[in-house]
Amino acid sequence: MLEIFPEEVVPQVAGQEVILPALVKVTASPTLALASPALQLAAALVPWDTESFCVSVAQVQHIEVHDRPAADAEMQHLLTWFDIQGVQLAACRLDHSRLLESSALERIGFRFIEMVYGMEINPQRLQPGADASKDASLGVQWRRACKADLAELQQLAADAFATGRWNMDWSVGQALGGHRYADWVARSLAEPKHEVLCAVVECQTIGLFIVEPAGDGSVYWHLTAVEPKWQGRGIGKAMWGSMLHRHAQDGATSVRTTISTRNVPVVNLYARLGWRFVNCQMTYHWASARWLARGG
């Protein structure tokens, strides 16, 4: 089971972006940009997570620290913007080498959640270990999901991502984290750019993929999951391998995704299938005092 960080491509939100040199008043814009010799920072509200959690959720999209003492003072602008927007949860993903930036986030209350790997493979050059024919006895078949599948797929997603980043965040937990994944399935089913695919064995839906093909021959895997009761049976290798062969037959030359380092079985699966490790990033979360005091 894996997910990408969906906020990596936060859409433009209506409203004028605020470009702030140091000490300029923060206004009530849904986007924020700080630009000074000490600190460059961009943040925006995340509409889908705001909808799922029923509170304002933000993402720090970009941060560069050039002068630590001055940057620490200017980071208070971000907290002020959080207050103005009523932000109760926030997230940021950084390259693993950005230690000055991670320290700056920690000093205003962000907490480390996980490391993730960016992964890529050319499905036209699959290794023998990715040969789906070797798993043909499992009988995995794929079909496009429809509205009639929504409730079942939402439940599958809510149950399957126990190690998802929001699920593992003690301030959010399994119930809300699972609800977010269920909402993700519904949004993707309504999104023309996304393909929601059901993995079927013996007329049972045993997993799902949400993928996004692009016109340049690349494909992004947004979500992949195995129904919990089917986990541990080798079904993951059959699903992943057969999906790669599906992409190869469609002419794709690049498949990308992001996986959590805590999910060791999945990391090993990708290694066996011949995926390339592209980057390593740190994920940080922030929660307001109001959110933390809500009592679960």
C-alpha positions as CSV (number, residue, x, y, z in Angstrom):
1,M,0.0,0.0,0.0
2,L,1.4,3.4,-0.9
3,E,0.5,6.8,-1.7
4,I,2.0,9.9,-3.1
5,F,1.8,13.2,-1.4
6,P,-1.2,14.7,-3.3
7,E,-0.4,18.2,-2.2
8,E,2.8,18.2,-4.2
9,V,0.7,19.7,-7.0
10,V,-1.6,22.1,-5.2
11,P,-3.9,23.7,-7.7
12,Q,-4.0,27.5,-7.9
13,V,-6.5,28.8,-5.4
14,A,-8.7,31.8,-6.2
15,G,-7.3,35.0,-4.7
16,Q,-4.3,37.2,-5.0
17,E,-1.1,35.6,-3.8
18,V,0.6,37.6,-1.0
19,I,4.4,38.2,-1.5
20,L,5.8,39.3,1.8
21,P,9.2,40.8,2.5
22,A,10.1,40.6,6.2
23,L,7.8,42.4,8.6
24,V,5.0,43.1,6.1
25,K,1.5,42.5,7.4
26,V,0.1,39.0,6.6
27,T,-3.3,39.3,4.9
28,A,-6.2,36.8,4.5
29,S,-5.2,35.3,1.2
30,P,-5.5,31.5,0.7
31,T,-1.9,31.5,-0.5
32,L,1.2,32.8,1.1
33,A,4.7,33.7,-0.2
34,L,7.6,35.0,1.9
35,A,10.6,36.4,0.1
36,S,13.6,37.9,1.9
37,P,17.3,37.4,1.9
38,A,16.9,35.1,4.9
39,L,13.8,33.0,3.9
40,Q,11.8,32.0,0.9
41,L,8.6,30.2,1.7
42,A,5.4,29.4,-0.2
43,A,2.2,27.9,1.4
44,A,-1.4,27.3,0.3
45,L,-4.6,25.8,1.6
46,V,-5.2,22.2,0.5
47,P,-8.9,22.0,-0.5
48,W,-9.2,18.2,-0.6
49,D,-7.8,17.6,2.9
50,T,-9.8,20.6,4.2
51,E,-12.9,18.9,2.9
52,S,-11.9,15.5,4.3
53,F,-10.9,16.7,7.8
54,C,-13.6,19.5,8.0
55,V,-11.0,22.0,9.1
56,S,-8.6,24.2,7.2
57,V,-5.5,22.2,6.1
58,A,-2.4,23.8,4.6
59,Q,0.8,22.7,2.8
60,V,4.2,24.4,2.9
61,Q,5.0,24.0,-0.8
62,H,8.5,25.5,-0.7
63,I,11.0,26.6,1.9
64,E,14.6,27.8,1.7
65,V,16.5,29.1,4.7
66,H,19.5,31.3,4.0
67,D,20.0,33.0,7.4
68,R,18.9,30.9,10.3
69,P,18.4,33.5,13.1
70,A,16.6,35.9,10.7
71,A,14.6,33.1,9.2
72,D,13.4,31.9,12.6
73,A,11.9,35.4,13.2
74,E,10.2,35.4,9.8
75,M,8.7,31.9,10.2
76,Q,6.3,33.6,12.6
77,H,4.6,35.0,9.5
78,L,3.6,31.5,8.6
79,L,2.0,31.0,12.0
80,T,0.2,34.3,11.7
81,W,-1.1,33.2,8.3
82,F,-2.3,29.9,9.9
83,D,-4.2,31.9,12.5
84,I,-5.8,34.1,9.9
85,Q,-6.9,31.1,7.8
86,G,-7.9,29.0,10.8
87,V,-5.5,26.3,9.8
88,Q,-5.5,23.4,12.2
89,L,-3.4,20.9,10.3
90,A,-0.4,21.5,7.9
91,A,2.2,19.4,6.1
92,C,5.5,19.8,4.3
93,R,7.7,17.5,2.3
94,L,11.4,18.3,2.0
95,D,14.4,16.7,0.3
96,H,16.3,14.6,2.8
97,S,19.3,17.0,2.5
98,R,17.3,20.1,3.6
99,L,18.2,20.0,7.3
100,L,18.2,23.8,7.9
101,E,14.7,23.9,6.6
102,S,13.5,20.9,8.6
103,S,15.0,22.5,11.8
104,A,13.2,25.7,11.0
105,L,9.9,23.9,10.7
106,E,10.5,21.9,13.9
107,R,11.2,25.2,15.9
108,I,7.6,26.3,15.1
109,G,6.0,23.0,16.0
110,F,6.2,20.8,12.9
111,R,6.9,17.1,13.7
112,F,8.7,14.5,11.6
113,I,6.3,11.9,10.3
114,E,8.1,9.7,7.7
115,M,10.6,9.4,5.0
116,V,9.4,8.6,1.5
117,Y,11.2,7.3,-1.7
118,G,10.3,8.6,-5.1
119,M,10.3,5.6,-7.5
120,E,10.5,5.2,-11.2
121,I,10.5,2.3,-13.7
122,N,10.4,1.9,-17.5
123,P,7.8,-0.8,-18.1
124,Q,9.3,-1.5,-21.5
125,R,12.4,-2.9,-19.7
126,L,10.9,-5.1,-17.0
127,Q,13.2,-7.5,-15.1
128,P,12.3,-11.2,-15.1
129,G,11.1,-10.9,-11.5
130,A,8.3,-8.6,-12.8
131,D,6.9,-11.2,-15.2
132,A,3.2,-11.3,-14.4
133,S,2.9,-14.6,-16.2
134,K,4.6,-16.3,-13.2
135,D,1.7,-15.1,-11.0
136,A,-1.0,-16.1,-13.5
137,S,-2.2,-18.8,-11.1
138,L,-3.5,-16.0,-8.9
139,G,-5.8,-15.0,-11.7
140,V,-5.6,-11.2,-11.2
141,Q,-7.8,-9.3,-13.7
142,W,-8.3,-5.6,-14.0
143,R,-11.4,-3.6,-14.8
144,R,-12.3,0.1,-14.7
145,A,-14.2,1.0,-11.6
146,C,-17.7,2.6,-11.9
147,K,-20.0,4.4,-9.5
148,A,-21.5,1.1,-8.3
149,D,-18.0,0.1,-7.0
150,L,-17.6,3.3,-4.9
151,A,-18.8,2.2,-1.5
152,E,-16.7,-1.0,-1.7
153,L,-13.6,0.7,-2.9
154,Q,-13.9,3.5,-0.2
155,Q,-14.1,0.8,2.5
156,L,-11.1,-1.0,1.0
157,A,-9.1,2.2,1.0
158,A,-10.2,3.2,4.5
159,D,-9.0,-0.2,5.8
160,A,-5.9,-0.8,3.7
161,F,-3.8,2.3,4.6
162,A,-3.1,1.7,8.2
163,T,0.5,2.9,7.8
164,G,-0.5,6.0,5.8
165,R,1.1,9.3,7.0
166,W,-2.1,10.8,8.5
167,N,-3.1,7.4,10.0
168,M,0.3,7.2,11.7
169,D,0.1,10.8,13.0
170,W,-1.1,10.3,16.5
171,S,-3.0,13.7,16.4
172,V,-5.1,12.4,13.5
173,G,-5.4,8.6,13.8
174,Q,-6.8,5.7,11.9
175,A,-10.5,6.8,11.7
176,L,-9.9,10.2,10.2
177,G,-6.9,9.0,8.1
178,G,-9.1,6.2,6.7
179,H,-11.9,8.7,5.9
180,R,-9.4,10.8,3.9
181,Y,-8.4,7.8,1.8
182,A,-12.1,7.0,1.2
183,D,-12.7,10.6,0.1
184,W,-9.6,10.3,-2.2
185,V,-11.2,7.3,-4.0
186,A,-14.4,9.3,-4.6
187,R,-12.6,12.4,-5.9
188,S,-10.5,10.2,-8.3
189,L,-13.5,8.4,-9.6
190,A,-15.0,11.8,-10.6
191,E,-11.7,13.1,-12.0
192,P,-11.4,12.5,-15.8
193,K,-7.6,12.4,-15.6
194,H,-7.5,9.5,-13.1
195,E,-8.2,5.9,-13.8
196,V,-9.6,4.0,-10.8
197,L,-8.9,0.3,-11.4
198,C,-10.3,-2.8,-9.5
199,A,-8.1,-5.9,-9.1
200,V,-10.4,-8.9,-9.3
201,V,-9.8,-12.5,-8.3
202,E,-12.6,-15.1,-8.5
203,C,-15.2,-12.3,-8.9
204,Q,-13.9,-10.6,-5.7
205,T,-12.4,-7.1,-5.6
206,I,-9.1,-7.7,-3.8
207,G,-7.3,-4.4,-4.5
208,L,-7.3,-1.0,-6.3
209,F,-5.0,1.2,-8.3
210,I,-5.5,4.9,-9.0
211,V,-3.3,5.9,-11.9
212,E,-2.9,9.0,-14.1
213,P,-1.6,8.5,-17.6
214,A,0.0,11.5,-19.3
215,G,0.3,12.3,-22.9
216,D,4.1,12.0,-22.8
217,G,4.2,8.3,-22.2
218,S,4.4,8.6,-18.4
219,V,2.1,7.3,-15.8
220,Y,1.7,8.2,-12.1
221,W,0.4,5.8,-9.5
222,H,-1.5,7.9,-7.0
223,L,-2.8,5.1,-4.7
224,T,-2.3,1.3,-4.7
225,A,-3.8,-1.0,-2.1
226,V,-4.5,-4.7,-1.4
227,E,-7.6,-5.6,0.6
228,P,-6.3,-6.4,4.1
229,K,-7.6,-10.0,4.2
230,W,-5.7,-10.7,0.9
231,Q,-2.4,-9.4,2.2
232,G,0.4,-11.8,2.7
233,R,-0.6,-14.1,-0.1
234,G,1.7,-12.8,-2.8
235,I,-1.1,-11.0,-4.4
236,G,0.8,-7.7,-4.3
237,K,3.5,-9.0,-6.7
238,A,0.8,-10.3,-9.0
239,M,-1.0,-6.9,-9.0
240,W,2.0,-4.8,-9.4
241,G,3.6,-6.9,-12.1
242,S,0.4,-7.3,-14.1
243,M,-0.2,-3.5,-13.9
244,L,3.3,-2.8,-15.2
245,H,2.7,-5.1,-18.1
246,R,-0.6,-3.3,-18.8
247,H,1.2,0.0,-19.0
248,A,3.9,-1.6,-21.2
249,Q,1.2,-2.8,-23.6
250,D,-0.2,0.7,-23.7
251,G,3.2,2.1,-24.7
252,A,4.2,3.8,-21.4
253,T,7.9,4.4,-21.0
254,S,7.9,5.7,-17.4
255,V,5.9,4.9,-14.3
256,R,6.4,6.9,-11.1
257,T,5.1,6.8,-7.6
258,T,6.1,7.5,-4.0
259,I,6.4,5.0,-1.2
260,S,6.9,5.2,2.5
261,T,10.1,3.8,3.9
262,R,8.2,2.4,6.9
263,N,6.4,0.0,4.6
264,V,9.3,-2.4,4.3
265,P,7.5,-5.2,2.4
266,V,6.5,-2.7,-0.3
267,V,10.0,-1.3,-0.5
268,N,11.3,-4.8,-1.0
269,L,8.6,-5.5,-3.6
270,Y,9.6,-2.5,-5.7
271,A,13.3,-3.5,-5.4
272,R,12.5,-7.0,-6.7
273,L,10.5,-5.6,-9.6
274,G,13.4,-3.4,-10.7
275,W,12.2,0.1,-9.7
276,R,14.8,2.8,-9.5
277,F,15.1,5.0,-6.4
278,V,14.8,8.6,-7.6
279,N,14.8,10.7,-4.4
280,C,14.3,10.6,-0.7
281,Q,12.1,13.1,1.2
282,M,11.1,13.9,4.7
283,T,7.4,14.5,5.6
284,Y,6.5,16.9,8.4
285,H,3.1,17.6,10.0
286,W,1.9,20.5,12.2
287,A,-1.2,20.7,14.3
288,S,-2.7,23.7,16.1
289,A,-3.2,23.8,19.9
290,R,-7.0,23.8,19.2
291,W,-6.7,20.6,17.2
292,L,-4.6,18.9,19.8
293,A,-7.0,19.9,22.5
294,R,-10.1,18.5,20.7
295,G,-9.9,15.2,22.7
296,G,-9.8,12.8,19.7
